[in-house]
Amino acid sequence: MSLKPLALLPVALSLAATSFAADPNTFAPDWAFKGSSLTGLKTVGQASWKAENGELIGTPKAASGGWLVLDKSLQDAAFFGSFRCATGCKTGVLMRMQKTATGMRGVYLSLTDGDLASYAVQLDAQGVEIARERLKPAGGQYRIAEQSTFQNPPVPGFAPPRGRGPVAAAAGGGRGRGPAGPGRGGPSLKPDWNTLEVHVDSNILRPVLNGAQGLPGGDTSDDQTGYGPIALYVGGTGEVRFKDVSTRDLQPKIEPEEQVSTHFRMQRLSDFDYGWSAAAADINHDGVQDIVSGPFYYLGPKYTERREFTSANTYNPSSVYPQAMVIFAADFTGDGWPDILAADSRPMYLYVNPKGESRRWDRVQVMPNVSTEVVLQRDIDGDGKPA
């Protein structure tokens, strides 16, 4: 028996390991950067950016650095990229870069050697960081992080979760845990290219560095309402290079189209208990009626794609009444876009259509309490508008 083919096996395995050394992203991107042009991207702050053969290269002009802002605003999103930081470089990724009265804010993942951690940050109008607070731990087995005291109102239309103690108390302080450095079992950077995957969903940030967990994420502390583009940062004194940059909007949830019969079509909206009633309106202005039920609207004509207008919680149909169970959809604000009115025996809320923005909707409390189980909608004064 010849051993020559077997002798080639270690070489083949070595080549395969080399070819796939970069950790691939675990989501199917709906946007990826390619080429050598920054068309559609924006810069903020004291840094110069350029593109070369699919790489995004940032060089700081001052220690405060600057940002390269991607071209699409997102709320729930996934990001993947490889990065390499030169000596003296500071870098990171900002999710939900949102404008404020004095500048911008967002959820920042620091990728600087010695500072591998996640923060809620505030920037001035020139993109200079003026405040940061480390994210509180949020756990990894559930989607929505608990609030430590529930002093703020619950997420639109829904009660706070029950059954677990306050997160902040377990964290040992309001500013969250500090990052565990390489010597304490924490993550560390490679001397060459590193990979990063980030998911921000609801109010939890989940990062993965070089294919392994350990990079601190946490509670985004923005009440699930943060919304804005993703931005890349460079500061300090050295350049940073990003490549393989891709993103995905996590707001749309797609279900397969059901195959029931060749004579008719049936599409189950959901297998879970979210609400009792449903309404119909052209939510996204495409000329097709959409369905509103529970915390979602389902886009026609297939109704296989759903999006949240408020935070989604399931309920036990055997023992729990769903909240916001009576739903109406109409243009209550007069701007030409259908809004959503949710009512039950709790406060009545109006959710204002964001006109195509991929995010949860702003809400307005219409009544502090509805003292009946059934709510009806009618045009009382004959002006063609429901009341």
C-alpha positions, -999 to 999 in steps of 0.1 A, spaced: 0 0 0 14 34 -10 16 61 17 21 90 -7 -15 101 -8 -16 101 30 15 122 31 -3 149 12 -32 151 37 -15 173 63 -5 197 36 -40 199 22 -54 205 57 -29 232 63 -38 249 31 -75 246 39 -69 262 74 -50 290 57 -78 297 32 -105 298 58 -86 315 86 -109 345 87 -140 337 106 -170 341 82 -201 360 93 -231 340 105 -258 361 88 -267 367 52 -258 404 46 -281 427 27 -253 452 23 -216 447 18 -188 472 9 -168 464 -22 -146 485 -45 -125 517 -41 -150 545 -37 -166 561 -7 -197 571 -26 -227 572 -3 -206 571 29 -200 602 51 -171 613 73 -174 631 106 -145 645 128 -107 647 125 -98 617 103 -93 610 66 -108 579 50 -102 563 17 -112 530 0 -88 506 -18 -98 472 -32 -126 466 -7 -107 480 23 -117 511 42 -86 529 55 -88 556 82 -60 578 94 -65 602 123 -57 639 118 -59 645 156 -59 622 186 -97 627 189 -101 610 155 -131 607 134 -158 585 119 -168 569 86 -206 567 86 -223 539 66 -252 549 43 -282 533 60 -300 540 93 -308 508 113 -322 499 147 -319 461 150 -288 452 130 -259 429 124 -224 440 114 -194 419 103 -159 431 94 -122 423 96 -99 451 111 -62 457 116 -49 485 138 -14 500 134 7 510 164 -9 539 183 -43 533 166 -76 535 185 -106 520 168 -142 507 172 -176 504 158 -206 526 167 -241 512 163 -273 533 162 -255 567 156 -284 590 164 -285 628 162 -293 647 194 -298 684 202 -261 688 209 -245 662 187 -248 624 185 -251 593 206 -249 556 201 -237 522 214 -199 520 209 -178 488 208 -142 498 215 -117 476 197 -86 493 211 -59 470 226 -64 474 264 -99 487 260 -121 459 246 -155 469 260 -189 484 251 -202 518 260 -231 542 256 -214 573 242 -222 609 235 -205 629 208 -205 666 201 -215 680 167 -179 675 154 -178 638 164 -156 642 195 -165 619 223 -177 639 254 -191 612 276 -192 574 279 -207 549 303 -200 512 302 -229 490 293 -245 470 321 -244 432 316 -276 420 300 -273 382 298 -272 361 267 -302 337 268 -331 362 263 -338 389 238 -348 419 260 -327 431 290 -346 438 322 -346 473 336 -330 475 370 -358 494 388 -387 496 362 -389 534 371 -393 542 334 -425 533 316 -426 498 301 -419 493 264 -450 505 244 -481 485 253 -463 458 273 -456 451 310 -421 446 322 -408 410 323 -412 391 355 -394 363 373 -358 375 375 -341 399 398 -327 433 388 -297 430 365 -279 461 379 -277 447 414 -262 414 402 -237 434 381 -221 449 412 -225 486 402 -243 510 379 -215 512 355 -213 475 347 -183 452 349 -150 462 335 -135 442 306 -115 411 315 -81 416 300 -62 389 281 -45 378 314 -78 373 331 -95 351 305 -108 380 284 -105 386 247 -73 397 230 -64 411 196 -43 393 171 -12 411 157 -26 411 122 -62 409 110 -90 404 136 -127 397 129 -157 412 145 -194 403 144 -219 424 163 -257 420 167 -277 447 184 -313 436 188 -340 452 211 -318 465 239 -289 441 239 -256 443 222 -239 410 214 -203 411 200 -181 383 189 -143 389 184 -123 364 163 -151 339 163 -153 336 201 -175 351 228 -160 370 257 -160 406 244 -184 424 267 -217 436 253 -247 445 274 -278 466 278 -279 494 252 -297 517 278 -317 534 250 -351 519 258 -350 500 224 -355 532 206 -320 540 193 -319 544 155 -292 554 131 -263 543 109 -233 522 118 -200 541 120 -163 531 120 -139 550 142 -102 558 141 -83 579 166 -49 580 183 -19 582 161 -21 551 138 -42 540 109 -69 514 109 -80 491 80 -114 475 77 -123 449 51 -151 423 45 -175 449 59 -212 438 57 -244 445 75 -280 432 78 -312 449 89 -327 426 115 -361 443 116 -377 422 89 -386 386 99 -394 363 71 -415 331 73 -418 306 45 -448 307 23 -472 279 33 -481 252 7 -516 240 15 -535 234 -18 -533 240 -55 -568 256 -53 -564 282 -25 -537 298 -3 -535 299 34 -508 318 53 -505 315 91 -494 348 105 -479 334 137 -478 303 158 -475 323 190 -500 343 212 -494 380 207 -529 395 206 -566 390 200 -575 413 172 -562 425 138 -565 455 116 -557 462 79 -541 492 63 -514 501 37 -487 506 62 -457 510 38 -475 528 10 -470 502 -17 -507 501 -27 -513 467 -10 -532 462 23 -511 450 52 -522 433 84 -516 446 119 -518 420 148 -501 420 182 -468 439 180 -463 433 143 -474 444 109 -474 418 81 -466 431 46 -489 421 18 -496 405 -6 -477 375 7 -478 383 45 -446 363 50 -426 393 62 -434 409 96 -419 439 113 -422 452 149 -440 485 156 -434 478 193 -414 454 213 -426 418 209 -435 396 238 -453 363 237 -480 353 262 -493 320 276 -528 316 261 -538 293 290 -533 318 318 -524 353 305 -544 379 286 -523 396 259 -517 433 262 -525 459 235 -550 433 223 -574 456 206 -558 471 175 -569 498 150 -550 511 120 -558 545 103 -542 579 96 -548 594 130 -522 621 127 -533 634 93 -499 630 76 -511 604 50 -496 574 67 -516 548 87 -509 548 124 -518 522 150 -540 526 180 -536 499 207 -562 497 235 -573 474 263 -579 479 300 -546 496 303 -534 530 289 -544 536 253 -514 543 230 -511 557 196 -481 545 176 -470 570 149 -459 556 115 -422 564 109 -429 567 71 -408 538 60 -380 539 86 -369 505 97 -375 508 134 -400 505 162 -426 533 162 -428 564 186 -458 563 208 -482 588 224 -504 581 254 -540 589 243 -558 579 275 -543 569 309 -568 540 313 -596 523 293 -623 511 316 -638 485 293 -628 454 276 -641 462 241 -631 494 222 -648 504 189 -638 528 162 -663 549 143 -666 582 123 -687 600 148 -689 635 133 -690 625 96 -657 641 86 -644 609 71 -619 604 99 -623 577 126 -626 586 163 
